[in-house]
Amino acid sequence: MTQRSIIALVSTPSGFAGRTDPIPVKSPFWNQVHGVNAALEKLLGVPTSVLRLVWVENGKTPAGGLVTYHVEAHGEPDRTHLRPAEEPKAKPNAMYRQSWAQPGGPAELVAWADAEITRTGAASQIRTWNLSSVHRLQTTDGTMWLKAVPPFCSDEGTLIEMVGAHDPTLVPDLVAAAPHRVLLRDEPGGSCWPLTPEHVESIVPRWVAVQHALAGEPRIRPTPVPMPDFGLPDTLVHGDFHPGNWRATGKIIDWSDACWGHPALDVCRLLEVAKPEHHDLIGRVWSEAWLRHRPDSEPFKALEVAQLAYQLHSAVKLQNFINNIEWSERIYHHGGVQIALRAARELAR
């Protein structure tokens, strides 16, 4: 994986202060910023928050290269490590900038969480980009995760409550929620990478049972890409159903891509990331689960045609991201729409 170095354009309580020289950081991924803040605090002597990506040189989406960020210093930094630079200017589409990407935004999120919990240390900004802001908080009640998403994403608090009403073991413990922000209790054990048959057999049938229970009229925005139903109902679709969003505890996280649509969209996402040797198992477990709830359905046939709908759905979703984010951060999604459309074209031949 290509390595990442960063340049920070630093805003302070007294105004813009300048930029750093390039600094190497361990993680190559642009939206992973815990290491960025750690390096900057060591250099500048004050805590920082990354606000947004400004520019990338020689990187390849979504990692590597020389990445310039706009950074907020929480205190007056050691300016001997800063060079003169122009302050980042508002771009014509800066109206799409999320609140956490503006000075004071990360602090406002943490202050909201502080009204619900008692922290035992500084908040750690783990990830930030156009689709989410994530902080890890150490509290008197254990580790918590603070997450915010844009208005064009689904509201995770609402969906966690919706799913939890049918199977509370399938969703994280929701400590607090407000529109498009949640405070979640930590789920120990990490993700379900690498995927195993046991993960599939544990999580997929339970998710199908909840989808069966929720089937009916749309309760959130529907996918714009319909497909033949093959006896299966439209229902809640997670939208990014893969082992990275499954916890070892058997819970599913990251509901911001959710929509209402054909349940085969979720299994297509799982098949997209799973190794080929797991494909038959995934198709069988998912189909047999649906047949238990809908004996007259044809899930195996649904899977045969669902890939085309899935690729078209992905292209629309990615284009919606691009349409609603500022120009400098569109690089995160570079080429995604074209890749999905090319895949759809191949499937349609």
SEZA-934765 format. One record per residue (C-alpha): residue number from 1; residue in three letters; x, y, z. Coordinates in nm, 4 decimals, padded with zeros to 6 digits. Example, Ala and Ser with C-alpha at 12.3 -4.5 7.8 and 13.67 -1.06 7.14 Angstrom:
BEGIN
num:1 residuo:ala x:01.2300 y:-00.4500 z:00.7800;
num:2 residuo:ser x:01.3670 y:-00.1060 z:00.7140;
***
This chain:
BEGIN
num:1 residuo:met x:00.0000 y:00.0000 z:00.0000;
num:2 residuo:thr x:00.1311 y:00.3471 z:-00.0915;
num:3 residuo:gln x:00.2463 y:00.5468 z:00.2105;
num:4 residuo:arg x:00.0877 y:00.8769 z:00.3116;
num:5 residuo:ser x:00.2483 y:01.2034 z:00.4147;
num:6 residuo:ile x:00.0463 y:01.5035 z:00.5219;
num:7 residuo:ile x:00.0639 y:01.8809 z:00.5181;
num:8 residuo:ala x:-00.1556 y:02.0628 z:00.7674;
num:9 residuo:leu x:-00.3002 y:02.4084 z:00.7020;
num:10 residuo:val x:-00.3515 y:02.5190 z:01.0604;
num:11 residuo:ser x:-00.6269 y:02.7446 z:01.1921;
num:12 residuo:thr x:-00.6016 y:02.8555 z:01.5552;
num:13 residuo:pro x:-00.8248 y:03.0404 z:01.8044;
num:14 residuo:ser x:-00.6518 y:03.3629 z:01.7003;
num:15 residuo:gly x:-00.6693 y:03.3010 z:01.3258;
num:16 residuo:phe x:-00.4872 y:03.1165 z:01.0485;
num:17 residuo:ala x:-00.1277 y:03.0308 z:01.1439;
num:18 residuo:gly x:00.0324 y:02.8711 z:00.8370;
num:19 residuo:arg x:00.1268 y:02.5220 z:00.7216;
num:20 residuo:thr x:00.3515 y:02.2393 z:00.8297;
num:21 residuo:asp x:00.6190 y:02.0702 z:00.6238;
num:22 residuo:pro x:00.5272 y:01.7175 z:00.5030;
num:23 residuo:ile x:00.4913 y:01.4682 z:00.7885;
num:24 residuo:pro x:00.4786 y:01.0888 z:00.7347;
num:25 residuo:val x:00.1937 y:00.9005 z:00.9020;
num:26 residuo:lys x:00.1428 y:00.5268 z:00.9366;
num:27 residuo:ser x:-00.2063 y:00.4723 z:00.7979;
num:28 residuo:pro x:-00.2288 y:00.5331 z:00.4213;
num:29 residuo:phe x:-00.6040 y:00.5986 z:00.4180;
num:30 residuo:trp x:-00.7050 y:00.9611 z:00.3751;
num:31 residuo:asn x:-01.0059 y:00.9550 z:00.6068;
num:32 residuo:gln x:-00.8189 y:00.7895 z:00.8953;
num:33 residuo:val x:-00.6925 y:01.0837 z:01.1005;
num:34 residuo:his x:-00.6033 y:00.9574 z:01.4468;
num:35 residuo:gly x:-00.2385 y:00.9281 z:01.3441;
num:36 residuo:val x:-00.2500 y:01.2691 z:01.1786;
num:37 residuo:asn x:-00.3654 y:01.4350 z:01.5009;
num:38 residuo:ala x:-00.1094 y:01.2443 z:01.7074;
num:39 residuo:ala x:00.1751 y:01.3620 z:01.4810;
num:40 residuo:leu x:00.0504 y:01.7208 z:01.4825;
num:41 residuo:glu x:00.0097 y:01.7359 z:01.8597;
num:42 residuo:lys x:00.3682 y:01.6136 z:01.8993;
num:43 residuo:leu x:00.4896 y:01.8772 z:01.6536;
num:44 residuo:leu x:00.2736 y:02.1740 z:01.7555;
num:45 residuo:gly x:00.2253 y:02.1076 z:02.1256;
num:46 residuo:val x:-00.1555 y:02.1368 z:02.1193;
num:47 residuo:pro x:-00.4402 y:01.8995 z:02.0300;
num:48 residuo:thr x:-00.5844 y:01.9275 z:01.6803;
num:49 residuo:ser x:-00.8838 y:01.8147 z:01.4776;
num:50 residuo:val x:-00.8751 y:01.7477 z:01.1047;
num:51 residuo:leu x:-01.1529 y:01.9425 z:00.9366;
num:52 residuo:arg x:-01.1315 y:01.8344 z:00.5729;
num:53 residuo:leu x:-00.9146 y:01.7222 z:00.2871;
num:54 residuo:val x:-00.7938 y:02.0069 z:00.0655;
num:55 residuo:trp x:-00.5640 y:01.8451 z:-00.1912;
num:56 residuo:val x:-00.3922 y:01.5158 z:-00.2792;
num:57 residuo:glu x:-00.0753 y:01.4666 z:-00.4812;
num:58 residuo:asn x:00.0353 y:01.1269 z:-00.6126;
num:59 residuo:gly x:-00.2235 y:00.9312 z:-00.4183;
num:60 residuo:lys x:-00.4694 y:00.6769 z:-00.5503;
num:61 residuo:thr x:-00.8245 y:00.6769 z:-00.4162;
num:62 residuo:pro x:-00.8604 y:00.6349 z:-00.1202;
num:63 residuo:ala x:-00.5029 y:00.6200 z:00.0078;
num:64 residuo:gly x:-00.1408 y:00.7283 z:-00.0165;
num:65 residuo:gly x:00.0394 y:01.0272 z:-00.1578;
num:66 residuo:leu x:00.0906 y:01.3723 z:-00.0113;
num:67 residuo:val x:-00.2367 y:01.4872 z:00.1446;
num:68 residuo:thr x:-00.3099 y:01.8449 z:00.2484;
num:69 residuo:tyr x:-00.5700 y:01.8918 z:00.5231;
num:70 residuo:his x:-00.7293 y:02.1935 z:00.6839;
num:71 residuo:val x:-00.6704 y:02.1437 z:01.0568;
num:72 residuo:glu x:-00.8047 y:02.3195 z:01.3643;
num:73 residuo:ala x:-00.5659 y:02.3659 z:01.6579;
num:74 residuo:his x:-00.7300 y:02.3625 z:02.0014;
num:75 residuo:gly x:-00.4958 y:02.6175 z:02.1513;
num:76 residuo:glu x:-00.2094 y:02.8292 z:02.0248;
num:77 residuo:pro x:00.0512 y:02.6071 z:01.8526;
num:78 residuo:asp x:00.4281 y:02.6270 z:01.8431;
num:79 residuo:arg x:00.4579 y:02.8452 z:01.5335;
num:80 residuo:thr x:00.8270 y:02.7733 z:01.4851;
num:81 residuo:his x:00.7123 y:02.4570 z:01.3013;
num:82 residuo:leu x:00.4802 y:02.6456 z:01.0654;
num:83 residuo:arg x:00.5557 y:02.8129 z:00.7348;
num:84 residuo:pro x:00.3636 y:03.1015 z:00.5767;
num:85 residuo:ala x:00.0734 y:02.9850 z:00.3593;
num:86 residuo:glu x:-00.2597 y:03.1010 z:00.2253;
num:87 residuo:glu x:-00.5609 y:03.0271 z:00.4383;
num:88 residuo:pro x:-00.7993 y:02.7756 z:00.2753;
num:89 residuo:lys x:-01.0644 y:02.9715 z:00.0914;
num:90 residuo:ala x:-01.4325 y:02.8896 z:00.0626;
num:91 residuo:lys x:-01.5048 y:02.7244 z:-00.2720;
num:92 residuo:pro x:-01.8161 y:02.7881 z:-00.4838;
num:93 residuo:asn x:-01.9806 y:02.4724 z:-00.3502;
num:94 residuo:ala x:-01.8715 y:02.5133 z:00.0120;
num:95 residuo:met x:-02.2426 y:02.5126 z:00.1035;
num:96 residuo:tyr x:-02.2052 y:02.1331 z:00.0904;
num:97 residuo:arg x:-01.9427 y:02.1361 z:00.3653;
num:98 residuo:gln x:-02.0568 y:01.9369 z:00.6679;
num:99 residuo:ser x:-02.0676 y:02.0968 z:01.0125;
num:100 residuo:trp x:-01.7828 y:01.8779 z:01.1413;
num:101 residuo:ala x:-01.5601 y:02.0032 z:00.8560;
num:102 residuo:gln x:-01.5781 y:02.3626 z:00.9813;
num:103 residuo:pro x:-01.3940 y:02.5234 z:01.2738;
num:104 residuo:gly x:-01.5757 y:02.4412 z:01.5940;
num:105 residuo:gly x:-01.7602 y:02.1501 z:01.4336;
num:106 residuo:pro x:-01.5707 y:01.8601 z:01.5958;
num:107 residuo:ala x:-01.5883 y:02.0319 z:01.9351;
num:108 residuo:glu x:-01.9641 y:02.0787 z:01.9002;
num:109 residuo:leu x:-02.0112 y:01.7062 z:01.8357;
num:110 residuo:val x:-01.8051 y:01.6134 z:02.1404;
num:111 residuo:ala x:-01.9952 y:01.8661 z:02.3541;
num:112 residuo:trp x:-02.3222 y:01.7014 z:02.2468;
num:113 residuo:ala x:-02.1878 y:01.3638 z:02.3585;
num:114 residuo:asp x:-02.0602 y:01.5133 z:02.6852;
num:115 residuo:ala x:-02.4174 y:01.5956 z:02.7799;
num:116 residuo:glu x:-02.4879 y:01.2210 z:02.7798;
num:117 residuo:ile x:-02.1708 y:01.0691 z:02.9294;
num:118 residuo:thr x:-01.8777 y:01.1485 z:03.1579;
num:119 residuo:arg x:-01.5473 y:01.1333 z:02.9745;
num:120 residuo:thr x:-01.2290 y:01.0188 z:03.1450;
num:121 residuo:gly x:-00.9911 y:01.1559 z:02.8821;
num:122 residuo:ala x:-00.9597 y:01.3588 z:02.5632;
num:123 residuo:ala x:-01.1822 y:01.2695 z:02.2683;
num:124 residuo:ser x:-00.9938 y:01.0883 z:01.9901;
num:125 residuo:gln x:-01.0900 y:01.1837 z:01.6352;
num:126 residuo:ile x:-01.0565 y:00.8572 z:01.4428;
num:127 residuo:arg x:-01.2051 y:00.9288 z:01.1014;
num:128 residuo:thr x:-01.3406 y:01.2249 z:00.9122;
num:129 residuo:trp x:-01.4520 y:01.2776 z:00.5538;
num:130 residuo:asn x:-01.7578 y:01.3768 z:00.3565;
num:131 residuo:leu x:-01.9614 y:01.0732 z:00.4685;
num:132 residuo:ser x:-01.8935 y:01.0642 z:00.8408;
num:133 residuo:ser x:-01.7161 y:01.1934 z:01.1479;
num:134 residuo:val x:-01.6120 y:00.9350 z:01.4084;
num:135 residuo:his x:-01.4660 y:00.9946 z:01.7559;
num:136 residuo:arg x:-01.3694 y:00.7399 z:02.0200;
num:137 residuo:leu x:-01.4532 y:00.8465 z:02.3754;
num:138 residuo:gln x:-01.3271 y:00.6914 z:02.6970;
num:139 residuo:thr x:-01.5926 y:00.7289 z:02.9653;
num:140 residuo:thr x:-01.6788 y:00.6169 z:03.3172;
num:141 residuo:asp x:-01.9071 y:00.3612 z:03.1483;
num:142 residuo:gly x:-01.6488 y:00.2217 z:02.9070;
num:143 residuo:thr x:-01.5532 y:00.3073 z:02.5492;
num:144 residuo:met x:-01.8099 y:00.4915 z:02.3359;
num:145 residuo:trp x:-01.8216 y:00.5838 z:01.9679;
num:146 residuo:leu x:-01.9553 y:00.9190 z:01.8518;
num:147 residuo:lys x:-02.0591 y:00.9248 z:01.4874;
num:148 residuo:ala x:-02.2215 y:01.1880 z:01.2643;
num:149 residuo:val x:-02.3340 y:01.1534 z:00.9013;
num:150 residuo:pro x:-02.4644 y:01.4026 z:00.6420;
num:151 residuo:pro x:-02.8338 y:01.4761 z:00.5883;
num:152 residuo:phe x:-02.8277 y:01.2892 z:00.2552;
num:153 residuo:cys x:-02.7435 y:00.9661 z:00.4424;
num:154 residuo:ser x:-02.9901 y:00.7606 z:00.6406;
num:155 residuo:asp x:-03.0394 y:00.8421 z:01.0076;
num:156 residuo:glu x:-02.8603 y:00.5685 z:01.2007;
num:157 residuo:gly x:-03.0345 y:00.6238 z:01.5319;
num:158 residuo:thr x:-03.3758 y:00.5714 z:01.3736;
num:159 residuo:leu x:-03.2626 y:00.2560 z:01.1953;
num:160 residuo:ile x:-03.0904 y:00.1048 z:01.4986;
num:161 residuo:glu x:-03.4142 y:00.1478 z:01.6912;
num:162 residuo:met x:-03.6171 y:00.0045 z:01.4005;
num:163 residuo:val x:-03.4033 y:-00.3085 z:01.3723;
num:164 residuo:gly x:-03.3575 y:-00.3395 z:01.7478;
num:165 residuo:ala x:-03.7329 y:-00.3590 z:01.7981;
num:166 residuo:his x:-03.7210 y:-00.6971 z:01.6211;
num:167 residuo:asp x:-03.3741 y:-00.8231 z:01.7185;
num:168 residuo:pro x:-03.1771 y:-00.6139 z:01.9678;
num:169 residuo:thr x:-02.8835 y:-00.8562 z:01.9409;
num:170 residuo:leu x:-02.8293 y:-00.7467 z:01.5806;
num:171 residuo:val x:-02.7552 y:-00.3770 z:01.6454;
num:172 residuo:pro x:-02.5106 y:-00.1844 z:01.8648;
num:173 residuo:asp x:-02.6186 y:-00.0457 z:02.1995;
num:174 residuo:leu x:-02.7548 y:00.3037 z:02.1327;
num:175 residuo:val x:-02.6645 y:00.5370 z:02.4190;
num:176 residuo:ala x:-02.7997 y:00.8591 z:02.2633;
num:177 residuo:ala x:-02.9205 y:00.9834 z:01.9271;
num:178 residuo:ala x:-03.0119 y:01.3051 z:01.7512;
num:179 residuo:pro x:-03.0790 y:01.3642 z:01.3817;
num:180 residuo:his x:-02.7851 y:01.2152 z:01.1896;
num:181 residuo:arg x:-02.5671 y:01.1586 z:01.4940;
num:182 residuo:val x:-02.5388 y:00.8698 z:01.7378;
num:183 residuo:leu x:-02.3477 y:00.7747 z:02.0508;
num:184 residuo:leu x:-02.2840 y:00.3997 z:02.0614;
num:185 residuo:arg x:-02.1377 y:00.1637 z:02.3165;
num:186 residuo:asp x:-01.8237 y:-00.0150 z:02.1984;
num:187 residuo:glu x:-01.8630 y:-00.3655 z:02.0546;
num:188 residuo:pro x:-01.5563 y:-00.5708 z:02.1558;
num:189 residuo:gly x:-01.3854 y:-00.8234 z:01.9359;
num:190 residuo:gly x:-01.3444 y:-00.6279 z:01.6144;
num:191 residuo:ser x:-01.4950 y:-00.6957 z:01.2732;
num:192 residuo:cys x:-01.5652 y:-01.0274 z:01.1006;
num:193 residuo:trp x:-01.2662 y:-01.0049 z:00.8682;
num:194 residuo:pro x:-01.1528 y:-01.2520 z:00.7533;
num:195 residuo:leu x:-01.4976 y:-01.3872 z:00.6704;
num:196 residuo:thr x:-01.5736 y:-01.7392 z:00.7908;
num:197 residuo:pro x:-01.8677 y:-01.9741 z:00.7239;
num:198 residuo:glu x:-01.9635 y:-01.9337 z:01.0908;
num:199 residuo:his x:-02.0035 y:-01.5580 z:01.0442;
num:200 residuo:val x:-02.2310 y:-01.6089 z:00.7437;
num:201 residuo:glu x:-02.4422 y:-01.8724 z:00.9198;
num:202 residuo:ser x:-02.4766 y:-01.6573 z:01.2313;
num:203 residuo:ile x:-02.5570 y:-01.3167 z:01.0849;
num:204 residuo:val x:-02.7273 y:-01.3658 z:00.7480;
num:205 residuo:pro x:-03.0328 y:-01.5662 z:00.8681;
num:206 residuo:arg x:-03.0920 y:-01.3268 z:01.1581;
num:207 residuo:trp x:-03.0803 y:-01.0281 z:00.9236;
num:208 residuo:val x:-03.3206 y:-01.2014 z:00.6823;
num:209 residuo:ala x:-03.5619 y:-01.2586 z:00.9730;
num:210 residuo:val x:-03.5613 y:-00.8865 z:01.0533;
num:211 residuo:gln x:-03.6065 y:-00.7945 z:00.6862;
num:212 residuo:his x:-03.9038 y:-01.0306 z:00.6699;
num:213 residuo:ala x:-04.0542 y:-00.8683 z:00.9802;
num:214 residuo:leu x:-04.0069 y:-00.5161 z:00.8422;
num:215 residuo:ala x:-04.1380 y:-00.5856 z:00.4909;
num:216 residuo:gly x:-04.4061 y:-00.3521 z:00.3644;
num:217 residuo:glu x:-04.4469 y:00.0103 z:00.2675;
num:218 residuo:pro x:-04.1215 y:00.2119 z:00.2611;
num:219 residuo:arg x:-04.0213 y:00.3602 z:00.5947;
num:220 residuo:ile x:-03.7100 y:00.5305 z:00.4557;
num:221 residuo:arg x:-03.6118 y:00.6432 z:00.1057;
num:222 residuo:pro x:-03.6519 y:00.3676 z:-00.1563;
num:223 residuo:thr x:-03.3859 y:00.2670 z:-00.4029;
num:224 residuo:pro x:-03.4497 y:00.4225 z:-00.7453;
num:225 residuo:val x:-03.3575 y:00.0896 z:-00.9091;
num:226 residuo:pro x:-03.6386 y:-00.1684 z:-00.8979;
num:227 residuo:met x:-03.6018 y:-00.5339 z:-00.9907;
num:228 residuo:pro x:-03.8388 y:-00.8316 z:-01.0271;
num:229 residuo:asp x:-03.9372 y:-00.9500 z:-00.6805;
num:230 residuo:phe x:-03.9365 y:-01.3310 z:-00.7306;
num:231 residuo:gly x:-04.1794 y:-01.3512 z:-00.4408;
num:232 residuo:leu x:-03.9560 y:-01.1535 z:-00.2038;
num:233 residuo:pro x:-04.0762 y:-00.8288 z:-00.0434;
num:234 residuo:asp x:-03.9241 y:-00.4847 z:-00.0528;
num:235 residuo:thr x:-03.7843 y:-00.4133 z:00.2913;
num:236 residuo:leu x:-03.5042 y:-00.2425 z:00.4785;
num:237 residuo:val x:-03.1711 y:-00.2854 z:00.2984;
num:238 residuo:his x:-02.8551 y:-00.2221 z:00.5038;
num:239 residuo:gly x:-02.6748 y:-00.0870 z:00.1980;
num:240 residuo:asp x:-02.3175 y:-00.1831 z:00.2938;
num:241 residuo:phe x:-02.3645 y:-00.5386 z:00.4173;
num:242 residuo:his x:-02.0161 y:-00.6860 z:00.4499;
num:243 residuo:pro x:-01.7927 y:-00.8365 z:00.7219;
num:244 residuo:gly x:-01.6221 y:-00.5049 z:00.7938;
num:245 residuo:asn x:-01.9580 y:-00.3834 z:00.9244;
num:246 residuo:trp x:-02.0257 y:-00.7020 z:01.1201;
num:247 residuo:arg x:-01.8935 y:-00.7234 z:01.4743;
num:248 residuo:ala x:-01.7571 y:-01.0402 z:01.6313;
num:249 residuo:thr x:-02.0466 y:-01.0085 z:01.8792;
num:250 residuo:gly x:-02.2890 y:-01.0740 z:01.5916;
num:251 residuo:lys x:-02.4035 y:-00.7132 z:01.5589;
num:252 residuo:ile x:-02.4224 y:-00.4982 z:01.2452;
num:253 residuo:ile x:-02.2982 y:-00.1385 z:01.2394;
num:254 residuo:asp x:-02.2873 y:00.1515 z:00.9907;
num:255 residuo:trp x:-02.6482 y:00.1954 z:00.8770;
num:256 residuo:ser x:-02.6027 y:00.5248 z:00.6919;
num:257 residuo:asp x:-02.6294 y:00.3690 z:00.3422;
num:258 residuo:ala x:-02.9628 y:00.2042 z:00.4183;
num:259 residuo:cys x:-03.2576 y:00.2255 z:00.1807;
num:260 residuo:trp x:-03.5825 y:00.0441 z:00.1081;
num:261 residuo:gly x:-03.5632 y:-00.2121 z:-00.1680;
num:262 residuo:his x:-03.5162 y:-00.5727 z:-00.2714;
num:263 residuo:pro x:-03.3255 y:-00.7722 z:-00.0056;
num:264 residuo:ala x:-03.0990 y:-00.9268 z:-00.2702;
num:265 residuo:leu x:-02.9138 y:-00.5927 z:-00.2861;
num:266 residuo:asp x:-02.7541 y:-00.6735 z:00.0483;
num:267 residuo:val x:-02.6384 y:-01.0214 z:-00.0450;
num:268 residuo:cys x:-02.4924 y:-00.8802 z:-00.3683;
num:269 residuo:arg x:-02.2775 y:-00.6454 z:-00.1610;
num:270 residuo:leu x:-02.1620 y:-00.9394 z:00.0494;
num:271 residuo:leu x:-02.0790 y:-01.1456 z:-00.2587;
num:272 residuo:glu x:-01.8847 y:-00.8517 z:-00.4027;
num:273 residuo:val x:-01.6328 y:-00.8539 z:-00.1173;
num:274 residuo:ala x:-01.6318 y:-01.2238 z:-00.0227;
num:275 residuo:lys x:-01.3791 y:-01.4712 z:-00.1625;
num:276 residuo:pro x:-01.5153 y:-01.6939 z:-00.4423;
num:277 residuo:glu x:-01.4931 y:-02.0014 z:-00.2210;
num:278 residuo:his x:-01.7599 y:-01.8485 z:00.0038;
num:279 residuo:his x:-02.0057 y:-01.7552 z:-00.2723;
num:280 residuo:asp x:-02.2001 y:-02.0838 z:-00.2811;
num:281 residuo:leu x:-02.2353 y:-02.0832 z:00.0972;
num:282 residuo:ile x:-02.3568 y:-01.7227 z:00.1041;
num:283 residuo:gly x:-02.6127 y:-01.7848 z:-00.1710;
num:284 residuo:arg x:-02.7373 y:-02.1021 z:-00.0042;
num:285 residuo:val x:-02.7626 y:-01.9598 z:00.3500;
num:286 residuo:trp x:-02.9401 y:-01.6461 z:00.2279;
num:287 residuo:ser x:-03.1805 y:-01.8353 z:-00.0011;
num:288 residuo:glu x:-03.2677 y:-02.0995 z:00.2570;
num:289 residuo:ala x:-03.3326 y:-01.8282 z:00.5154;
num:290 residuo:trp x:-03.5794 y:-01.6570 z:00.2865;
num:291 residuo:leu x:-03.7494 y:-01.9845 z:00.1957;
num:292 residuo:arg x:-03.8197 y:-02.0441 z:00.5635;
num:293 residuo:his x:-04.0101 y:-01.7144 z:00.5744;
num:294 residuo:arg x:-04.1466 y:-01.7085 z:00.2188;
num:295 residuo:pro x:-04.1824 y:-02.0725 z:00.1018;
num:296 residuo:asp x:-04.3305 y:-01.9689 z:-00.2331;
num:297 residuo:ser x:-04.0467 y:-01.7271 z:-00.3177;
num:298 residuo:glu x:-03.7608 y:-01.7901 z:-00.5602;
num:299 residuo:pro x:-03.4498 y:-01.6440 z:-00.3941;
num:300 residuo:phe x:-03.2055 y:-01.8422 z:-00.6079;
num:301 residuo:lys x:-03.3567 y:-01.6899 z:-00.9218;
num:302 residuo:ala x:-03.3525 y:-01.3465 z:-00.7594;
num:303 residuo:leu x:-02.9766 y:-01.3746 z:-00.7109;
num:304 residuo:glu x:-02.9307 y:-01.4524 z:-01.0807;
num:305 residuo:val x:-03.0620 y:-01.1114 z:-01.1842;
num:306 residuo:ala x:-02.9903 y:-00.9003 z:-00.8770;
num:307 residuo:gln x:-02.6304 y:-00.8177 z:-00.9690;
num:308 residuo:leu x:-02.7405 y:-00.5819 z:-01.2455;
num:309 residuo:ala x:-02.9788 y:-00.3948 z:-01.0129;
num:310 residuo:tyr x:-02.7055 y:-00.3828 z:-00.7485;
num:311 residuo:gln x:-02.4511 y:-00.2208 z:-00.9810;
num:312 residuo:leu x:-02.7057 y:00.0365 z:-01.0988;
num:313 residuo:his x:-02.8062 y:00.1051 z:-00.7390;
num:314 residuo:ser x:-02.4387 y:00.1551 z:-00.6488;
num:315 residuo:ala x:-02.3865 y:00.3979 z:-00.9363;
num:316 residuo:val x:-02.6850 y:00.6088 z:-00.8293;
num:317 residuo:lys x:-02.5740 y:00.6048 z:-00.4650;
num:318 residuo:leu x:-02.2201 y:00.7134 z:-00.5493;
num:319 residuo:gln x:-02.3442 y:00.9883 z:-00.7802;
num:320 residuo:asn x:-02.5650 y:01.1141 z:-00.4985;
num:321 residuo:phe x:-02.2563 y:01.1363 z:-00.2769;
num:322 residuo:ile x:-02.0719 y:01.3357 z:-00.5426;
num:323 residuo:asn x:-02.3663 y:01.5683 z:-00.5992;
num:324 residuo:asn x:-02.3777 y:01.6590 z:-00.2306;
num:325 residuo:ile x:-02.0143 y:01.7086 z:-00.1322;
num:326 residuo:glu x:-01.7668 y:01.9857 z:-00.1990;
num:327 residuo:trp x:-01.5238 y:01.9583 z:-00.4873;
num:328 residuo:ser x:-01.2045 y:01.8938 z:-00.2930;
num:329 residuo:glu x:-01.3489 y:01.5796 z:-00.1332;
num:330 residuo:arg x:-01.4939 y:01.4279 z:-00.4508;
num:331 residuo:ile x:-01.1600 y:01.2536 z:-00.4984;
num:332 residuo:tyr x:-01.2699 y:01.0040 z:-00.2313;
num:333 residuo:his x:-01.5250 y:00.8674 z:-00.4799;
num:334 residuo:his x:-01.3184 y:00.9074 z:-00.7977;
num:335 residuo:gly x:-01.4130 y:00.6533 z:-01.0633;
num:336 residuo:gly x:-01.6717 y:00.4738 z:-00.8506;
num:337 residuo:val x:-01.9716 y:00.5604 z:-01.0670;
num:338 residuo:gln x:-01.7892 y:00.4597 z:-01.3842;
num:339 residuo:ile x:-01.6780 y:00.1277 z:-01.2338;
num:340 residuo:ala x:-02.0357 y:00.0411 z:-01.1324;
num:341 residuo:leu x:-02.1767 y:00.1388 z:-01.4719;
num:342 residuo:arg x:-01.9146 y:-00.0636 z:-01.6586;
num:343 residuo:ala x:-02.0001 y:-00.3641 z:-01.4417;
num:344 residuo:ala x:-02.3697 y:-00.3133 z:-01.5163;
num:345 residuo:arg x:-02.2994 y:-00.2918 z:-01.8881;
num:346 residuo:glu x:-02.1099 y:-00.6213 z:-01.8793;
num:347 residuo:leu x:-02.3924 y:-00.7906 z:-01.6911;
num:348 residuo:ala x:-02.6501 y:-00.6589 z:-01.9397;
num:349 residuo:arg x:-02.4735 y:-00.8040 z:-02.2428;
***
